[in-house]
Amino acid sequence: MSNLILISVKEKYVAEMLTGRKTIELRKAKPKAYPGDTLIIYTTQPRKAITAVALVKNIITCPPAEMWEKYNAKLGIDKASFDNYYGGVNKAIGIEMTEISALNAEILLSAIKTIQPNFTPPQTFKYLNKFATLRDFGHLLS
C-alpha cells in the first residue's frame, strides 16, 4: 500500500515542478518514501495552500557534489542556491518525482484549519493516514 506524504515547497520551486523543469525535490533528511508513494505538495507563503500532487519515482542519496553533477538539469535550482542549501552537509537527498500535476482547485491553509484546527504545514515532510485524510478532506477534493 502506498503512502501519502505532505511536503512543503517554496512557490518558485512548485512552478518549476509544474513546467517539468524540476523533477527532483531536494531535502537534507531522507523521507520514508518508496516508488509509487504520493506526494501532496503544500506551497508555502504567500500562497499557503496544497496546490499539486506527484508520485515518488525514486529516492536518491549521494554527496551534494555528485547530486549537482548528475542531476542539475532536473533540480530546478541555480548552483549558488544549491551550494547555499547544502553548505556544510555531506549528504544530499533527492526525491525524484513523476506525474506531477496541479490540483484543479488549490486547498487553502485556512480551509484545512477549519477541519483540522491544529494543522501546521510540515517543515520537511509529514506522513498522512490515507483513510483519515480522505475522511476529513474528501469533500474538498471533489
C-alpha positions in Angstrom: 0.0 0.0 0.0 1.4 3.4 -0.9 1.9 6.2 1.5 0.7 9.8 1.4 3.5 12.3 2.2 2.9 16.0 2.6 5.8 18.2 1.7 6.3 22.0 1.9 7.9 23.6 -1.1 8.5 27.3 -2.0 6.2 28.7 -4.7 9.0 29.3 -7.2 10.0 25.6 -7.0 6.4 24.4 -7.3 6.2 26.5 -10.5 9.4 24.7 -11.8 7.8 21.3 -11.0 4.7 22.2 -12.9 6.6 23.2 -16.0 8.6 19.9 -15.9 12.0 21.6 -15.3 12.1 20.4 -11.7 11.6 16.6 -11.3 13.8 16.2 -8.2 12.9 17.8 -4.9 15.9 18.4 -2.7 16.0 17.6 1.0 18.6 17.2 3.8 16.6 14.5 5.5 15.6 11.2 3.8 11.8 10.6 3.9 10.3 7.1 4.4 9.1 7.1 0.8 9.0 4.5 -1.8 8.3 4.4 -5.6 4.6 4.8 -6.1 4.0 6.8 -2.9 2.0 10.0 -3.4 3.5 13.4 -2.6 1.0 16.1 -1.6 2.7 19.4 -2.3 2.0 22.3 0.0 3.1 25.6 -1.5 4.5 27.9 1.2 4.0 31.7 1.7 2.5 33.7 0.2 0.2 31.0 -1.4 -0.2 28.8 1.7 -2.2 26.1 0.0 -2.0 22.5 -1.2 -1.5 23.0 -4.9 -0.2 19.9 -6.6 0.5 16.2 -6.3 3.2 13.9 -7.7 4.3 10.3 -7.4 7.6 9.2 -6.0 9.7 7.6 -8.7 12.9 7.1 -6.7 14.9 8.4 -3.7 18.5 9.5 -4.5 21.1 9.7 -1.7 24.6 10.9 -2.6 27.1 13.6 -1.7 26.0 17.1 -2.8 28.7 17.4 -5.5 27.5 14.2 -7.1 23.9 15.3 -6.9 24.7 18.5 -8.7 27.0 16.8 -11.3 24.5 14.1 -12.2 21.1 15.7 -11.8 21.5 19.6 -12.0 19.2 19.8 -15.1 16.3 18.2 -13.1 16.7 20.2 -9.8 15.1 23.5 -10.8 17.6 25.5 -8.8 20.7 27.5 -9.6 24.2 26.5 -8.4 24.5 29.3 -5.8 21.2 28.4 -4.2 22.1 24.7 -4.3 25.5 25.3 -2.6 23.9 27.6 0.0 21.3 24.9 0.8 23.9 22.1 1.2 26.7 24.1 2.7 28.4 22.1 5.4 26.3 19.0 4.7 27.9 15.8 3.3 24.7 14.1 2.1 22.1 15.3 -0.4 18.6 13.6 -0.7 16.6 13.9 -3.9 13.0 12.8 -4.2 12.6 12.0 -7.9 9.1 12.7 -8.9 6.8 11.6 -11.8 3.3 12.5 -12.8 3.5 16.0 -11.3 0.2 17.8 -11.7 -1.6 20.8 -10.3 -4.8 20.4 -8.4 -7.9 21.6 -10.2 -8.6 23.8 -7.2 -6.0 24.5 -4.5 -6.8 23.7 -0.9 -6.0 26.8 1.2 -4.4 26.5 4.6 -7.4 28.4 6.0 -9.8 25.7 4.7 -7.6 22.9 6.2 -7.6 24.7 9.5 -11.4 24.7 9.6 -11.3 20.9 9.5 -8.1 20.4 11.5 -7.6 23.5 13.7 -4.2 22.2 14.9 -2.8 21.5 11.4 0.6 23.1 10.7 2.4 22.7 7.4 5.5 20.5 7.8 9.0 21.9 7.9 10.2 19.0 5.8 7.5 16.3 5.4 4.6 14.8 7.2 3.2 11.3 6.8 -0.6 11.3 6.4 -3.0 8.5 7.1 -4.7 7.9 3.8 -8.1 6.9 5.3 -8.3 9.8 7.8 -7.2 12.2 5.1 -9.9 11.1 2.7 -12.5 11.2 5.5 -11.5 14.6 6.6 -10.7 16.3 3.3 -12.6 14.2 0.7 -15.3 16.9 0.2 -12.5 19.5 -0.6 -11.1 17.2 -3.3 -14.4 16.7 -5.2 
